[in-house]
Amino acid sequence: MNTVRGAGKNLRRVDPRNPKPYLARMAIRPLLILPDPRLRKVSEPVKRVDAKLKALVADMFETMYDAPGVGLAAIQVGEPIRVVTMDATRGDDPKNPIAMINPEIVWFSDEKIVVEEGCLSIPEFLDDVERSESVRVKFLDTDGKQQEIEAGGLLSRVIQHEVDHINGVLFIDHLSRLKRDRVTKKFAKAAKREAAG
């Protein structure tokens, strides 16, 4: 599995005009919240893995860990490109950050499992969602190299949730229409109240 070293930490750099090291900080980006229409946008494929993309990935990890969450899609921070970050570790386990560029799920297990899900873009709302227990996913890592992994359990669920995001799909779309409409209306009302000040 791909890991991004230094995610969630300050990166040490040296300014060539001043040999004294300084800390380049990653940024915590604001999250898009339902009913922001950008969350329904299908993200564009990444054409080139470069320094700008790597900086976005670093910011996404910083934002995801700060939230805190186990996954984040670039569209959730307003970038409509096919990039996702995740870390399905729990508790005191060592962190295992994974970044996927242009992820494509190429196989879903027939076995399904229902687990409660939430979303950083739909805060404080949880509900049961049925997903495949295991998936196989192809993606580019942050070095631009093709990778393919098979995942089960929580990592499988996070992959499916985040790939949904880059396809303009939210986890509430897996619920009944009644529940989905109720949640959407609740967040639309909250957005109007906030806009009104």
ChimeraX commands (.cxc) that place a marker at each C-alpha (Angstrom):
marker #1 position 0.00,0.00,0.00 radius 0.5
marker #1 position 1.12,3.49,-0.77 radius 0.5
marker #1 position 2.09,5.62,2.19 radius 0.5
marker #1 position 2.70,9.32,2.31 radius 0.5
marker #1 position 5.53,10.04,4.72 radius 0.5
marker #1 position 5.25,13.12,6.83 radius 0.5
marker #1 position 1.50,13.52,6.39 radius 0.5
marker #1 position 0.05,15.42,9.30 radius 0.5
marker #1 position 3.48,16.83,10.29 radius 0.5
marker #1 position 5.48,19.89,9.40 radius 0.5
marker #1 position 7.90,19.38,6.52 radius 0.5
marker #1 position 11.48,20.60,6.96 radius 0.5
marker #1 position 12.90,22.58,4.04 radius 0.5
marker #1 position 15.98,24.71,3.41 radius 0.5
marker #1 position 15.81,28.09,1.71 radius 0.5
marker #1 position 18.81,28.34,-0.67 radius 0.5
marker #1 position 19.11,32.08,0.08 radius 0.5
marker #1 position 19.16,31.37,3.79 radius 0.5
marker #1 position 20.69,28.06,4.86 radius 0.5
marker #1 position 18.84,28.25,8.18 radius 0.5
marker #1 position 16.05,25.66,8.02 radius 0.5
marker #1 position 12.45,26.78,8.30 radius 0.5
marker #1 position 9.20,24.91,8.62 radius 0.5
marker #1 position 6.83,24.84,5.69 radius 0.5
marker #1 position 3.39,24.26,7.11 radius 0.5
marker #1 position 0.65,22.28,5.48 radius 0.5
marker #1 position -2.76,23.91,5.39 radius 0.5
marker #1 position -6.04,22.81,6.88 radius 0.5
marker #1 position -8.57,23.57,4.18 radius 0.5
marker #1 position -12.23,24.41,4.70 radius 0.5
marker #1 position -14.64,21.56,3.97 radius 0.5
marker #1 position -17.61,21.80,1.62 radius 0.5
marker #1 position -20.82,20.99,3.49 radius 0.5
marker #1 position -24.14,19.72,2.13 radius 0.5
marker #1 position -26.02,21.23,0.24 radius 0.5
marker #1 position -23.01,22.75,-1.59 radius 0.5
marker #1 position -23.67,21.82,-5.25 radius 0.5
marker #1 position -19.95,21.19,-5.88 radius 0.5
marker #1 position -20.29,17.95,-3.89 radius 0.5
marker #1 position -22.42,16.62,-6.78 radius 0.5
marker #1 position -19.80,17.43,-9.41 radius 0.5
marker #1 position -18.03,14.49,-11.10 radius 0.5
marker #1 position -14.31,15.10,-10.63 radius 0.5
marker #1 position -11.86,15.29,-13.52 radius 0.5
marker #1 position -8.98,12.82,-13.95 radius 0.5
marker #1 position -5.53,14.01,-12.89 radius 0.5
marker #1 position -3.30,14.44,-15.93 radius 0.5
marker #1 position 0.02,14.98,-14.18 radius 0.5
marker #1 position 1.45,14.20,-10.76 radius 0.5
marker #1 position 3.50,17.27,-9.85 radius 0.5
marker #1 position 4.55,19.36,-6.84 radius 0.5
marker #1 position 1.21,21.21,-6.80 radius 0.5
marker #1 position -0.70,17.93,-6.61 radius 0.5
marker #1 position 1.58,16.63,-3.85 radius 0.5
marker #1 position 0.97,19.83,-1.87 radius 0.5
marker #1 position -2.79,19.28,-2.24 radius 0.5
marker #1 position -2.41,15.70,-0.98 radius 0.5
marker #1 position -0.44,16.95,2.04 radius 0.5
marker #1 position -3.16,19.54,2.78 radius 0.5
marker #1 position -5.83,16.87,2.42 radius 0.5
marker #1 position -4.11,14.64,4.98 radius 0.5
marker #1 position -3.74,17.58,7.37 radius 0.5
marker #1 position -7.43,18.46,6.91 radius 0.5
marker #1 position -8.59,14.83,7.23 radius 0.5
marker #1 position -6.65,14.18,10.45 radius 0.5
marker #1 position -7.74,17.51,11.95 radius 0.5
marker #1 position -11.46,16.90,11.24 radius 0.5
marker #1 position -10.97,14.03,12.33 radius 0.5
marker #1 position -11.92,11.60,9.57 radius 0.5
marker #1 position -10.74,8.37,7.94 radius 0.5
marker #1 position -11.06,9.57,4.35 radius 0.5
marker #1 position -11.29,12.70,2.23 radius 0.5
marker #1 position -11.88,13.41,-1.45 radius 0.5
marker #1 position -10.36,16.46,-3.15 radius 0.5
marker #1 position -13.81,17.74,-4.08 radius 0.5
marker #1 position -14.60,18.06,-0.36 radius 0.5
marker #1 position -11.96,20.81,-0.18 radius 0.5
marker #1 position -13.21,22.38,-3.43 radius 0.5
marker #1 position -10.80,20.70,-5.85 radius 0.5
marker #1 position -12.78,18.80,-8.54 radius 0.5
marker #1 position -10.06,16.27,-9.36 radius 0.5
marker #1 position -9.88,12.51,-8.82 radius 0.5
marker #1 position -7.72,12.40,-5.69 radius 0.5
marker #1 position -8.58,10.78,-2.36 radius 0.5
marker #1 position -6.75,10.34,0.92 radius 0.5
marker #1 position -7.50,7.84,3.66 radius 0.5
marker #1 position -6.24,6.21,6.82 radius 0.5
marker #1 position -8.32,3.30,8.09 radius 0.5
marker #1 position -6.23,2.67,11.21 radius 0.5
marker #1 position -7.91,2.83,14.59 radius 0.5
marker #1 position -6.95,3.90,18.09 radius 0.5
marker #1 position -3.26,3.68,18.94 radius 0.5
marker #1 position -2.33,1.70,15.80 radius 0.5
marker #1 position 0.45,3.33,13.75 radius 0.5
marker #1 position -0.95,5.64,11.09 radius 0.5
marker #1 position -1.12,4.26,7.54 radius 0.5
marker #1 position -1.96,7.21,5.26 radius 0.5
marker #1 position -2.86,6.24,1.70 radius 0.5
marker #1 position -3.28,8.64,-1.24 radius 0.5
marker #1 position -4.95,7.48,-4.45 radius 0.5
marker #1 position -4.86,9.42,-7.70 radius 0.5
marker #1 position -7.44,8.50,-10.37 radius 0.5
marker #1 position -8.70,5.52,-8.33 radius 0.5
marker #1 position -10.83,2.98,-10.15 radius 0.5
marker #1 position -12.57,0.10,-8.40 radius 0.5
marker #1 position -12.13,-2.87,-10.74 radius 0.5
marker #1 position -13.79,-5.56,-8.60 radius 0.5
marker #1 position -16.44,-5.70,-5.87 radius 0.5
marker #1 position -17.01,-8.79,-3.74 radius 0.5
marker #1 position -20.48,-10.36,-3.87 radius 0.5
marker #1 position -20.49,-10.41,-0.07 radius 0.5
marker #1 position -22.18,-7.29,1.30 radius 0.5
marker #1 position -21.98,-5.81,4.76 radius 0.5
marker #1 position -24.07,-3.10,6.44 radius 0.5
marker #1 position -22.17,-0.65,8.67 radius 0.5
marker #1 position -22.96,2.81,10.04 radius 0.5
marker #1 position -21.28,5.57,8.02 radius 0.5
marker #1 position -20.78,9.27,8.34 radius 0.5
marker #1 position -19.20,11.98,6.21 radius 0.5
marker #1 position -17.15,15.10,6.93 radius 0.5
marker #1 position -19.36,16.98,4.44 radius 0.5
marker #1 position -22.54,15.87,6.25 radius 0.5
marker #1 position -21.46,16.45,9.85 radius 0.5
marker #1 position -23.16,14.80,12.81 radius 0.5
marker #1 position -25.32,12.50,10.69 radius 0.5
marker #1 position -24.77,8.74,10.68 radius 0.5
marker #1 position -26.76,5.92,9.10 radius 0.5
marker #1 position -26.39,2.30,7.98 radius 0.5
marker #1 position -25.07,1.75,4.45 radius 0.5
marker #1 position -24.68,-1.53,2.58 radius 0.5
marker #1 position -21.43,-1.92,0.64 radius 0.5
marker #1 position -19.28,-4.73,-0.72 radius 0.5
marker #1 position -17.12,-6.31,1.98 radius 0.5
marker #1 position -14.03,-6.27,-0.28 radius 0.5
marker #1 position -12.85,-4.37,-3.35 radius 0.5
marker #1 position -9.88,-4.25,-5.69 radius 0.5
marker #1 position -8.78,-0.77,-6.74 radius 0.5
marker #1 position -6.26,0.54,-9.31 radius 0.5
marker #1 position -4.72,3.98,-8.82 radius 0.5
marker #1 position -1.62,6.11,-9.21 radius 0.5
marker #1 position 0.48,6.79,-6.13 radius 0.5
marker #1 position 2.08,10.17,-5.40 radius 0.5
marker #1 position 5.12,9.15,-7.46 radius 0.5
marker #1 position 2.84,8.64,-10.47 radius 0.5
marker #1 position 3.28,4.85,-10.35 radius 0.5
marker #1 position 0.40,2.48,-11.07 radius 0.5
marker #1 position -0.73,0.47,-8.04 radius 0.5
marker #1 position -3.43,-2.12,-7.43 radius 0.5
marker #1 position -4.58,-3.35,-4.03 radius 0.5
marker #1 position -7.33,-5.54,-2.67 radius 0.5
marker #1 position -8.92,-4.30,0.53 radius 0.5
marker #1 position -11.50,-5.57,2.99 radius 0.5
marker #1 position -13.16,-4.29,6.13 radius 0.5
marker #1 position -12.96,-0.60,6.97 radius 0.5
marker #1 position -10.42,0.19,4.24 radius 0.5
marker #1 position -12.75,-1.29,1.61 radius 0.5
marker #1 position -15.62,0.84,2.93 radius 0.5
marker #1 position -13.50,4.02,2.95 radius 0.5
marker #1 position -12.34,3.38,-0.63 radius 0.5
marker #1 position -15.95,2.91,-1.80 radius 0.5
marker #1 position -17.12,6.03,0.08 radius 0.5
marker #1 position -14.32,8.22,-1.33 radius 0.5
marker #1 position -14.64,6.93,-4.90 radius 0.5
marker #1 position -18.35,7.75,-4.62 radius 0.5
marker #1 position -17.36,11.33,-3.74 radius 0.5
marker #1 position -15.26,11.81,-6.87 radius 0.5
marker #1 position -18.25,10.52,-8.87 radius 0.5
marker #1 position -20.58,13.09,-7.30 radius 0.5
marker #1 position -22.28,10.51,-5.06 radius 0.5
marker #1 position -22.84,11.00,-1.31 radius 0.5
marker #1 position -23.38,8.23,1.23 radius 0.5
marker #1 position -26.94,9.44,1.78 radius 0.5
marker #1 position -27.66,8.39,-1.82 radius 0.5
marker #1 position -27.49,4.79,-0.55 radius 0.5
marker #1 position -30.36,5.47,1.89 radius 0.5
marker #1 position -34.08,5.52,1.22 radius 0.5
marker #1 position -35.39,8.55,-0.68 radius 0.5
marker #1 position -37.33,9.65,2.40 radius 0.5
marker #1 position -34.21,9.68,4.62 radius 0.5
marker #1 position -32.09,11.33,1.92 radius 0.5
marker #1 position -34.67,14.10,1.37 radius 0.5
marker #1 position -35.01,14.70,5.11 radius 0.5
marker #1 position -31.24,15.09,5.57 radius 0.5
marker #1 position -30.89,17.31,2.49 radius 0.5
marker #1 position -33.69,19.62,3.69 radius 0.5
marker #1 position -32.18,19.83,7.17 radius 0.5
marker #1 position -28.78,20.90,5.80 radius 0.5
marker #1 position -30.38,23.31,3.28 radius 0.5
marker #1 position -32.23,25.05,6.14 radius 0.5
marker #1 position -29.03,25.26,8.20 radius 0.5
marker #1 position -27.18,26.80,5.22 radius 0.5
marker #1 position -29.92,29.43,4.78 radius 0.5
marker #1 position -29.78,30.32,8.48 radius 0.5
marker #1 position -26.01,30.69,8.30 radius 0.5
marker #1 position -26.19,32.81,5.14 radius 0.5
marker #1 position -28.76,35.08,6.80 radius 0.5
marker #1 position -26.29,35.67,9.65 radius 0.5
marker link #1:1,2 radius 0.2
marker link #1:2,3 radius 0.2
marker link #1:3,4 radius 0.2
marker link #1:4,5 radius 0.2
marker link #1:5,6 radius 0.2
marker link #1:6,7 radius 0.2
marker link #1:7,8 radius 0.2
marker link #1:8,9 radius 0.2
marker link #1:9,10 radius 0.2
marker link #1:10,11 radius 0.2
marker link #1:11,12 radius 0.2
marker link #1:12,13 radius 0.2
marker link #1:13,14 radius 0.2
marker link #1:14,15 radius 0.2
marker link #1:15,16 radius 0.2
marker link #1:16,17 radius 0.2
marker link #1:17,18 radius 0.2
marker link #1:18,19 radius 0.2
marker link #1:19,20 radius 0.2
marker link #1:20,21 radius 0.2
marker link #1:21,22 radius 0.2
marker link #1:22,23 radius 0.2
marker link #1:23,24 radius 0.2
marker link #1:24,25 radius 0.2
marker link #1:25,26 radius 0.2
marker link #1:26,27 radius 0.2
marker link #1:27,28 radius 0.2
marker link #1:28,29 radius 0.2
marker link #1:29,30 radius 0.2
marker link #1:30,31 radius 0.2
marker link #1:31,32 radius 0.2
marker link #1:32,33 radius 0.2
marker link #1:33,34 radius 0.2
marker link #1:34,35 radius 0.2
marker link #1:35,36 radius 0.2
marker link #1:36,37 radius 0.2
marker link #1:37,38 radius 0.2
marker link #1:38,39 radius 0.2
marker link #1:39,40 radius 0.2
marker link #1:40,41 radius 0.2
marker link #1:41,42 radius 0.2
marker link #1:42,43 radius 0.2
marker link #1:43,44 radius 0.2
marker link #1:44,45 radius 0.2
marker link #1:45,46 radius 0.2
marker link #1:46,47 radius 0.2
marker link #1:47,48 radius 0.2
marker link #1:48,49 radius 0.2
marker link #1:49,50 radius 0.2
marker link #1:50,51 radius 0.2
marker link #1:51,52 radius 0.2
marker link #1:52,53 radius 0.2
marker link #1:53,54 radius 0.2
marker link #1:54,55 radius 0.2
marker link #1:55,56 radius 0.2
marker link #1:56,57 radius 0.2
marker link #1:57,58 radius 0.2
marker link #1:58,59 radius 0.2
marker link #1:59,60 radius 0.2
marker link #1:60,61 radius 0.2
marker link #1:61,62 radius 0.2
marker link #1:62,63 radius 0.2
marker link #1:63,64 radius 0.2
marker link #1:64,65 radius 0.2
marker link #1:65,66 radius 0.2
marker link #1:66,67 radius 0.2
marker link #1:67,68 radius 0.2
marker link #1:68,69 radius 0.2
marker link #1:69,70 radius 0.2
marker link #1:70,71 radius 0.2
marker link #1:71,72 radius 0.2
marker link #1:72,73 radius 0.2
marker link #1:73,74 radius 0.2
marker link #1:74,75 radius 0.2
marker link #1:75,76 radius 0.2
marker link #1:76,77 radius 0.2
marker link #1:77,78 radius 0.2
marker link #1:78,79 radius 0.2
marker link #1:79,80 radius 0.2
marker link #1:80,81 radius 0.2
marker link #1:81,82 radius 0.2
marker link #1:82,83 radius 0.2
marker link #1:83,84 radius 0.2
marker link #1:84,85 radius 0.2
marker link #1:85,86 radius 0.2
marker link #1:86,87 radius 0.2
marker link #1:87,88 radius 0.2
marker link #1:88,89 radius 0.2
marker link #1:89,90 radius 0.2
marker link #1:90,91 radius 0.2
marker link #1:91,92 radius 0.2
marker link #1:92,93 radius 0.2
marker link #1:93,94 radius 0.2
marker link #1:94,95 radius 0.2
marker link #1:95,96 radius 0.2
marker link #1:96,97 radius 0.2
marker link #1:97,98 radius 0.2
marker link #1:98,99 radius 0.2
marker link #1:99,100 radius 0.2
marker link #1:100,101 radius 0.2
marker link #1:101,102 radius 0.2
marker link #1:102,103 radius 0.2
marker link #1:103,104 radius 0.2
marker link #1:104,105 radius 0.2
marker link #1:105,106 radius 0.2
marker link #1:106,107 radius 0.2
marker link #1:107,108 radius 0.2
marker link #1:108,109 radius 0.2
marker link #1:109,110 radius 0.2
marker link #1:110,111 radius 0.2
marker link #1:111,112 radius 0.2
marker link #1:112,113 radius 0.2
marker link #1:113,114 radius 0.2
marker link #1:114,115 radius 0.2
marker link #1:115,116 radius 0.2
marker link #1:116,117 radius 0.2
marker link #1:117,118 radius 0.2
marker link #1:118,119 radius 0.2
marker link #1:119,120 radius 0.2
marker link #1:120,121 radius 0.2
marker link #1:121,122 radius 0.2
marker link #1:122,123 radius 0.2
marker link #1:123,124 radius 0.2
marker link #1:124,125 radius 0.2
marker link #1:125,126 radius 0.2
marker link #1:126,127 radius 0.2
marker link #1:127,128 radius 0.2
marker link #1:128,129 radius 0.2
marker link #1:129,130 radius 0.2
marker link #1:130,131 radius 0.2
marker link #1:131,132 radius 0.2
marker link #1:132,133 radius 0.2
marker link #1:133,134 radius 0.2
marker link #1:134,135 radius 0.2
marker link #1:135,136 radius 0.2
marker link #1:136,137 radius 0.2
marker link #1:137,138 radius 0.2
marker link #1:138,139 radius 0.2
marker link #1:139,140 radius 0.2
marker link #1:140,141 radius 0.2
marker link #1:141,142 radius 0.2
marker link #1:142,143 radius 0.2
marker link #1:143,144 radius 0.2
marker link #1:144,145 radius 0.2
marker link #1:145,146 radius 0.2
marker link #1:146,147 radius 0.2
marker link #1:147,148 radius 0.2
marker link #1:148,149 radius 0.2
marker link #1:149,150 radius 0.2
marker link #1:150,151 radius 0.2
marker link #1:151,152 radius 0.2
marker link #1:152,153 radius 0.2
marker link #1:153,154 radius 0.2
marker link #1:154,155 radius 0.2
marker link #1:155,156 radius 0.2
marker link #1:156,157 radius 0.2
marker link #1:157,158 radius 0.2
marker link #1:158,159 radius 0.2
marker link #1:159,160 radius 0.2
marker link #1:160,161 radius 0.2
marker link #1:161,162 radius 0.2
marker link #1:162,163 radius 0.2
marker link #1:163,164 radius 0.2
marker link #1:164,165 radius 0.2
marker link #1:165,166 radius 0.2
marker link #1:166,167 radius 0.2
marker link #1:167,168 radius 0.2
marker link #1:168,169 radius 0.2
marker link #1:169,170 radius 0.2
marker link #1:170,171 radius 0.2
marker link #1:171,172 radius 0.2
marker link #1:172,173 radius 0.2
marker link #1:173,174 radius 0.2
marker link #1:174,175 radius 0.2
marker link #1:175,176 radius 0.2
marker link #1:176,177 radius 0.2
marker link #1:177,178 radius 0.2
marker link #1:178,179 radius 0.2
marker link #1:179,180 radius 0.2
marker link #1:180,181 radius 0.2
marker link #1:181,182 radius 0.2
marker link #1:182,183 radius 0.2
marker link #1:183,184 radius 0.2
marker link #1:184,185 radius 0.2
marker link #1:185,186 radius 0.2
marker link #1:186,187 radius 0.2
marker link #1:187,188 radius 0.2
marker link #1:188,189 radius 0.2
marker link #1:189,190 radius 0.2
marker link #1:190,191 radius 0.2
marker link #1:191,192 radius 0.2
marker link #1:192,193 radius 0.2
marker link #1:193,194 radius 0.2
marker link #1:194,195 radius 0.2
marker link #1:195,196 radius 0.2
marker link #1:196,197 radius 0.2
view
